[in-house]
């Protein structure tokens, strides 16, 4: 049920859980723990912050025990609806091959992005792929004049749409609103757009990338801060596979890494690019990682 977050973070997004919409809803403001992200949402809805997602994200949920069911990743039911937000740096999307400059229109970029996000993976039942429909992207304008794209989607148990727009020059808001099959309405779409338009983020894409790439490094290096600096000048003896698992799968699935076909020089370029984004690797660790990746 959480494909929306899992897919974008690890190149597969969650299959959303949804809950019942309310007409003429009053709004409250959600503020993230760090105070950087704020979103106005219907006051009677609950919310859940996905703990395993390294990007700023939030899900808004309404319904009896809705939050509990969402967090338990239970199947959605008739009458369910939800709204989900994830902020994605354009550098990360670009590394995935999703660059707005590569397409004739923002709507085309959004369509390809949503298709990548929703694509079933090898762990999904065959009926997921058979039921998935991504509609043509439509360019829209948000209330403050911001250009955006609206991309309708349907899958095995839901109908809805993505709203994608540049929150800052280098940061995209990827917002999804949906309902149980054949229960997505114009009213819910309008409410979803209203919530999407309220998103504000005071941080930067660079901060997100840096936090993402350095996540878990303290545990990976151990408690002794001198471990990295006291290494010998040789990468021999370092476990490249373990380093990849510790440092690289923070934002890439192991399958994505293992399935990539690159030469040693191409892996070196990729690893250096990730170090530029903030991945923490000493020179000897870098060499060990490249040696492992090149020999896969």
Secondary structure as GFF3:
##gff-version 3
##sequence-region A 1 296
A	DSSP	alpha_helix	3	10	.	.	.	ID=ss1
A	DSSP	beta_strand	27	31	.	.	.	ID=ss2
A	DSSP	beta_strand	37	42	.	.	.	ID=ss3
A	DSSP	beta_strand	46	48	.	.	.	ID=ss4
A	DSSP	beta_strand	57	61	.	.	.	ID=ss5
A	DSSP	alpha_helix	66	71	.	.	.	ID=ss6
A	DSSP	beta_strand	81	89	.	.	.	ID=ss7
A	DSSP	alpha_helix	90	95	.	.	.	ID=ss8
A	DSSP	three_ten_helix	100	102	.	.	.	ID=ss9
A	DSSP	alpha_helix	106	118	.	.	.	ID=ss10
A	DSSP	alpha_helix	126	131	.	.	.	ID=ss11
A	DSSP	beta_strand	133	134	.	.	.	ID=ss12
A	DSSP	beta_strand	138	141	.	.	.	ID=ss13
A	DSSP	beta_strand	147	154	.	.	.	ID=ss14
A	DSSP	beta_strand	158	168	.	.	.	ID=ss15
A	DSSP	beta_strand	171	180	.	.	.	ID=ss16
A	DSSP	alpha_helix	186	197	.	.	.	ID=ss17
A	DSSP	beta_strand	200	201	.	.	.	ID=ss18
A	DSSP	alpha_helix	205	213	.	.	.	ID=ss19
A	DSSP	alpha_helix	217	221	.	.	.	ID=ss20
A	DSSP	alpha_helix	226	229	.	.	.	ID=ss21
A	DSSP	alpha_helix	240	243	.	.	.	ID=ss22
A	DSSP	pi_helix	244	248	.	.	.	ID=ss23
A	DSSP	alpha_helix	254	259	.	.	.	ID=ss24
A	DSSP	alpha_helix	264	277	.	.	.	ID=ss25
A	DSSP	alpha_helix	283	294	.	.	.	ID=ss26
###
